[in-house]
Amino acid sequence: MINKKSNPDKNKQYYIGLMSGTSADGIDLALVSFDENKKLNHHASYYQAYCNDTADKITALYTPDNSPPQSSEIDRAFALDVELAQLFAKAITTFLSQEQLSSNDIIAIGSHGQTIRHRPLAKYPFTLQIGCCQTLATLTDIRVIGQFRRKDMALGGQGAPLVPAFHQTIFSETSLENGCDVFVVNIGGISNLTFLPANERMKVIGYDTGTGNALMDDWFQLHNPNSSSKYDKNGSWAASGTINDDLLKQLLSDDYFQLVPPKSTGREYFHLPWLERQLSKVSPVTNQDVQATLTAFTAITIVNAIKQHSSNRKNITKVYLCGGGVHNKSLKVQLNQQLQSSPKNYDLLLTNQKDIDSDQLEAIAFAWLAFAYDKKFLSSMPAVTGASKSCTLGNDFFP
């Protein structure tokens, strides 16, 4: 359970959750505490946008650099590792000042870092999140808990998605008779879902459904270079176009959508060169129509996954949305239309209706993962990631 936001209490100690997602738009911070019953209280939030230069440095590292000298990619990655840690530390310092707190009031920072490469299906699977935890701990004088993905991968899992265990604690409505199927859908650069079945005897499922905002953002920026926004605000540009059925069919034919869970992906897979290859296989499509089709593509891949798993035929199935995609009106219209085309009853909601800001859920989740690390809770889900067993995720780094 989660309590509503409240003003920080100087007599309490807090965790800070820190998240920088695949959209590479900025830093999300959440201040939370836990009571004696492990109930989570969300007290305050903070967002710091990246400047264009930092965002460009991040996105440039999503795909391999084949131009010589190739060693420059390592130099850029690990210079950015420290640079991001410094930006994280500045954001935390500003946040603490805003809340009139000091480093002594914080038990730990749960930091996801910035994913720049995720290769769960490689011969030697790996994942790389930068934003140096040791630098962050030293600069803030606060213990940092990070590198949450690596132990799951060492146990044979994909290291993603990470937050279904957290979703289960907040959103699950299980019961042998009157339970409700619940989906939590995070639409960031990549979209992922967690399925929390009404029947408590069924397993929780979670995986990346495919692209989220990534391709829509990249296509918008490519064809609107002078826009003051780096994304299709409200989905207005997409709304000016028409869905192209041939292109939509081509996008949906990608092998990723035939894979069964566990599965995870990233912007190193769904990127502009991938889109250009798909466009080369169909008749020419206007730029606005491509954007409209990408919006439908994101919605359909999410809804196809939901319909595949929804099991409760009596009660309404609740679908909670979070992430930057919730601000895209065209996308939400597409999601609702696709859900309502099913004979099952779906209720499309925002996580705000559970008192969690839809933009802050992942930052809150990493504060919870830091708390779980300290309490030695099992915070991974092998049924989700494919790991050989459950474990407590993370490592700590001291000032």
N, C-alpha and C positions, 0 to 999 in steps of 0.2 A: 504494500500500500504506500501511498504518497500523500503527504499533507500539502496544503496550499502554501504559497510563498508567504514568508513572514520576514520581519526585519531581523537581521543578525543579532544574536544575543552574545554579549561579551563574555558571558559565563560558560559558553559552549565552545567546543572545538569542531572544526569543519574539515571537509574534504573539498578540493577543487577538481572538477572534471574539465579536461582540455581536449578539444577536438578540432582538427583541421581536415576537412573532407576532400574527396576527389574533385569537387568543383573548383578547389583552390581559390575560393573567394575571400576567406578570412579565418579568424580564430574565434571559436566559441568557448566561453568559460561558464561554468555553473558552480555555485556555492551550495553545498548540501551538508546536512548532518543526519545522524541516525540516533533514534532513541533506544531505550533498553529492550524494546520489542523488535528491533531492527527495522522499524518504520522509517522511511526516508522522508526528510523534509527539505524542500527546495526553497532556498532563501533569496537568491539573487542571481542575475545573469549579466553577461557582458559580451559584446561582440566587437572585434577589431578587424576591419577590412584590410586586405593586402593591397599595397600599391600595385600598379600594373607591372612594374619591373619584377617584383617578388613573384607575382602570379605567373609571369612568363617564365621565370627561372624554374618554377615547380613543374609546369606543364611541359616544358622542354625536356624534362627527364622522364616523362612517361613512356617514351619509346626509345629504343637503342639509337645511339648516334653513330652512323657508319662513316662519317667524314673524318679524315685524318687530322690530327692524331687522336685515335680513339681513347687514349688515356685521359684526354681532357674531360670525358664524361665522369670519370672517377673524381677528378679534381673538382668539377662543378658540383657533384652530388655531395661531397663531404665538406666543401666550403658552405654549401647551403644547409647542411646538417647543423652547423654551428650558428649560421645566420638566423635560421628559424628558431633555434633555442633562445637566442638573444631576443627575438621578437616576442616569443612566448613569455619570456621573463618580464619584458616591458609591459605586456598586456596584464600579466598577473599583478605587477606592482601598481599599475593604474587601478585595477579592479579592487585590490585591497585598500587603497587609499579612498576609493569611492565608497566602500563599505565601512570605512573607519576601523579596519582590522590590520593586524600586523602578521608577520610570518609565524609568530609564536601561537597564533590562533588557528593555524592550519596543521592538521595531522599529516596530510600528504596530498600531493597532486597526482591524480590519475591521468596520465598523458598518452593518448593514442599516437601522437605524432602525425607526420604527413606521409602517406603511402606514395612512393614513386615507382615501385615495381612489385608486381604480385604474380608469381609463377608457380601455382600449386600443382600443375601437371607436367612440369619439367622433369627430366631424368633425375635431377637432384633438386627437388622442390624448395623454393625459398620465397620469402617476402621481405620487403625492405621499407621500413618506416624511418624517416629522418626527423630531426629536431632533438638533438643530442640530450638525452635524459641527464647525463652527468653535468653538462654545462647548465642546464635548467636548474638542477638542484643547487649547484654552487652559486649561481647568480641570485636565486630567490631565497637561499638559506632555508629551503623546505625540502623534505624528503620527496622524491619522485618515484612513483610506481609506473613502469612502462614496459615496452616490448611484450605486449599481451599476446601476440599471435604466435610467437616462436615455439613455445612448448607444445602447443597443439600440433604444429607442423612436425615437430620432432617425434610426436606420437603417431605420425602418419595421417594427420588431418590436414585440411586445407587452410586452417587458420582464419577462416571466415565462413559466414558472418560471426561476429563476436558477441553480439548483444542479445540473442534469444533467451539466455538464462535470466537476464534482467527483465526482458519483456514478460517472461513468465511470472515474475514476482509482482508485476504491476497490473497486467492486463488479463490474466487467465481467469476464465469463468467456468471451471470444471464442475461437473456433477454427473452422477450415473444416470439421472433421469432428466433433469431440467437445465442442464448446462447449455452454454452458448459457444459455438465456434467463434474464435476471434483471430483476425489477421492484423498484424502490425506491419505496415508498408512504409519503408523509408525511401523517399525519392530524393537522393542526392545526385552526384554525378553518375553513379550507378544505382540502380534500384535493387532493394532486397526486401524479402518478406520473412516474417515469422508466423507460422501456423500453430495456434494454441487450440487443440481440439477440445470440444465440450466433454468428450468421454475421457476421463483421467487415465484410462488404461491404454489410450493411444499415445504415441510418441509425438513430442514437439518436433516440428520440421522448420528449417530455415535455410535460405540460400539466396544468391543473387539471381534475380529474374532476368537481368540484362541491363541495357542502357537506361539511364534516368534522364538527367538534364544535360549530360555531357555532350551528346551529339547535337542536341538542340542549341546549346550555348555556342558550340564551335561553329556550327553552320551560320548562326545569327551573326557572330562576330566577323566571320569571313565575308559576309555580304552586306554588313552594315558597319563598316570600319569607323564611320564618323559618329556613331551613336554614343550618347552619353552613358548608356547602359551597356553592360557586357553580356546581357541576356535578353531574351524576348519577353519584355515586361508584360505580365498578365496574359501572355500567349497571344498578344494582339497581332503580331506579324503572321503567326500561324493561322489565326482566324481569318486573315485576308486571303488565304490560299484555299485550295481544294485537295482533299486526300487523293493521291494517285494510286489506284488499286494495283497496277502492275508493280510499281516500286514497293508498295507495302508487302505484296506477296514475296518479292525478291528479298526484302529485309528479313521477313519471317522465315525464310528458307535456310538461314544460317544454321550450321551444325550445333551451335551452342544451345539452341532451343529444343534440340532433340536429346540432350544429355539429361540423365536423371540425377537427382541430388544424391550425395553432396556435390555442389558445384559453386564456384565463385569466379568472378572475372573482374576486369578493371578497364581503365582508360588506355592501357597498353594494348587492349584488344579492340574495343569499340572506339574508334578514332576517325578522323577525317579521311585518311587513306582507305580505311575499310569502307566508309560510305561512298567514296569515289569509285571503288571497285563495284559496288552494288549498282551505282548509277550508270556505269558503263554497260550494264547488261540489260538496260531498258531504254525505251525511246526517251528523247530529251524531256526534262521536267523543269518547269519554272522554279525559281528559287523559293518563292512563297509556297508553292505546292510541295516542295521538298520539306519545308518546315512543318506544314500541316501534316504531312505523312509521317514525319519523325515523331510528332506529338501523338498521333494515333498509334504508331509503333510502340512507343513507351507504354501507353495505356493498355493496349491489347496484350502485350507480353506479361504485364502485371496481372491483368484479369484472367488470362489463360491459366496462370499459375494458381490463382485463387480458386477458380472453378475446378481445377484438377484435384484439389485437396479438401475442399469443403465437404463435410460428412454429415452434418446435422440437417435433417430434412424437415424437422418440425419447427424449430425456433429460428428467429432472425439471426443471420450471421453478421457479426460486427466487423467492419473494416476500418481500422484507425490509420490515418495518414500522418506522416511527419516528414521533415526535410524541406529543402528549398522548393521542391516541386509543388507543394501545397499552394504556393502563390501564383501558379500558372492556371488561370481560369479556363483556358482552352483544354488543358490537360485534365482538369477536374471534371469538366463537362464530358470529355471522352470516357473517363473512368466510370462516371455514373451511367452513361448510356450503355456501355459494355456490360456493366453489372446488372442493369435492369432488363437486359435482353435475356437473362436467365430465368427459368421458372422458380429458382430459389429466391428467398427474400434476403436482400443485403441492405445493411444500413451503413452508409458511407459517412464516417466521422473524422474529426481531428483529434489528435492526442490531447489537445487542450481540454477536451471533455473529461479527461482523467487528471486534470490539473497539471499537465505537463505541456509547456510551450512546444509547439510542433517544430520550432527551430532549435530547441535546446535539448531534445530527448537524448541525442547521442552524447553530448557533453555530460549530462546527468548520468548516463549509463557508465561512463568511464570513471566518474566519482564512485559509483556503486562497485565497479570492478576493483578499484583501489581498496574500498572497504572490505570486499570479499577476500582480497589478498591478505589483508591484515587479520581477518577472522578465520582464514584458512577454509573458506567455503569452496566447494567445487563449483567453478564458474564457467567451465566449458561443457559443451554438449556433443558427445561423440556422434549421436544420431544426426546432428546438424553438419558437423565438419568431416566426419568419417574417421576421426582419430580412434586409436585402439582402446582408449579408456578416458575417463574424466580426469580433470586435474584442476588445480588452482592456477589461474593465469597470471603472468606478470613477473617482474623482478624489481627490486628496489635499488635506488641510487641515493646516496647520502651526501649532504652538503660537504 
